[in-house]
Amino acid sequence: MLYSEGWQGRKKDTGALTLALVSCLFFLSGCHEEATHANRNLSLQSFSDLKVDEYALNAQLFKESLGRICRSDTTAFFATVHTKQYYESGRPLLWVSYDGVDSRADSLLAVLRRQLPAMGFSLKAFGVERIADDMERLRHLRFDRKNPVSTVAARIEYNLTKAYMRYVVGQRFGFVNPGYVLNHYDASAIDSTGKTTAYRRLFDIKIERPGQAFFDQALHQMATADGLCRYMESLLPTDSLYLRLLQLLPSSSGVRRKKLLVNMERCRWHDLQTVTSDDKYVVVNIPAFHLWAVSPDTVVDMRVACGAVKTKTPLLSSKITHMEVNPEWVIPMSIVSSDVARHAGDTSYFARHRYYIVERKSGSRISPRHVTTNMLLSGNYRVAQQGGAGNSLGRIIFRFPNNFSVFLHDTSSPGAFGRDNRGVSHGCVRVQRPFDLAVFLMEKDPDEWLLDKLRISMGMKPETEEGQSFLDGLDPAAPAPRLVKSLQLSTRVPLFIKYNTIYLTPDGQLQYYPDVYGYDVALGEALKPLIDQ
């Protein structure tokens, strides 16, 4: 290898080491087709008498050129950063040596020329034609003062690695980091100059990201031309949705094409939380305003209402741990500030909404008559709504760990489910058929009396004789019984809250949805440098 090994002993040799690289360049049109070259048997010695500076391959000039290329590359892709780190740390060269440019380079270019247009990406974005031009320059000895051999060879080395890494990282992990794009999308604080100083966190899905082990593997897999090709092919997404969108891409254009590309990119992101064909799980797709609860033998689906544009439901994955029946609603401080605090002292308002106030420090209830707006805004008091009929969370809530205090829950305002755009909440997800979801989450074949106790606790009519007899024995004037307060799940059920504007439903239907939060636009801008315009 050039400056890392074989050239180090020749650094002081200022003689003209000619570009006999051309003598050993291979010509491959693909991974398995080798073309002959008239000068294939030439060696560096064949050009040893040439003394023109532009043709003298010099280790120090090569190293300096490679350093300049690294410093001048300011693109923010993860693969670019790793490529720069690789060369700046003095690692061995991968493509260029005294014997020329390795045959794997043509194999790489062949794969890129075939795959990139098929997936809607630009050859230019991966530097394919620039690399090919520089390789032709080597082959035909077309050097000048702006393009001496050392600079051309350094460009080939760097750009081949960058193109390879960009491709394999993108296909395996995604070409765009959704955490960065979406968590720099919605401003939450702006200073006096109009500059955004903080953003709302909108993406909290733990997706797979490339680490050193992946890069080591990628380098290992490119040891041979065939190995490189097989590895690149193995990284092609096999997701059913991706394959459907890939088929539609050649016949699409304009806005539709961009929608396909953005949703294909989403298919490249891999959630660290996975499920198997034997698992049950719940998925909420925000643009669809729909929930699917899927198990090996059934699918329960229903409408949902999600966060409004100003109070977006975050994208996350978690596991549902338990259900609370007739939950109390601890009102978020944002809602206290915007809706409740101004009613301080109005006892009828608090009674009408069944709100109560608790001093956080002492845990004592405080009469609404004795609080002021400033007291409620101080954060020293908690405002909550009593559970039961009319509670904003409805009669049941589905709890799961998350960083936003958002949950799936019933609602006392079911009218929203009749709307097309159901972006109405402060961030939680309201479900249309909460009892059906609760039954789905339970163990298979739950006890009928347990189901009736749950119905009675939720204010529903019982369906068994035992349940009806129980109600008949109650005093009609007595408060509604609450036979079930909480249900723990013996097996936690994975939950995915995602955002796909094209989605393959569990029954195999490809559905299109509006970009309600504008995420397609944001991701499209991030993908724009790669897209074949």
Secondary structure, 3 states (H helix, E strand, C coil): CHHHHHCHHHCCCCCCCECHHHHHCCEECCCCCEECCCCCCCCHHHHCCCCCHHHECCHHHHHHHHHHHHHHCCCCCHHHHHHHHHHHCCCCCCCEECCEECCHHHHHHHHHHHHHHHCCECCHHHCHHHHHHHHHHHHCCCCCCCCCHHHHHHHHHHHHHHHHHHHHHHHHHCCCCHHHHHCCCCEEEECCCCCEEEECCCEECCECCCCHHHHHHHHHHCCCHHHHHHHHHHCCCCCHHHHHHHHHHHHCCHHHHHHHHHHHHHHCCCECCCCCCCCCEEEEEHHHCEEEEEECCEEEEEEEEEECHHHCCCEEEEEEEEEEECCCEECCHHHHHHHHHHHCCCHHHHHHCCEEEEECCCCCEECHHHCCHHHHHCCCEEEEECCCCCCCCCCEEEECCCCCCCCEECCCCHHHHHCCCCEEECCCEEECCHHHHHHHHCCCCCCHHHHHHHHHHCCCCCCCHHHHHHHHCCCCCCCCCCCCCEEEEEEEEEEEEECCCEEECCCCCEEECCCCCCHHHHHHHHHHHHECC
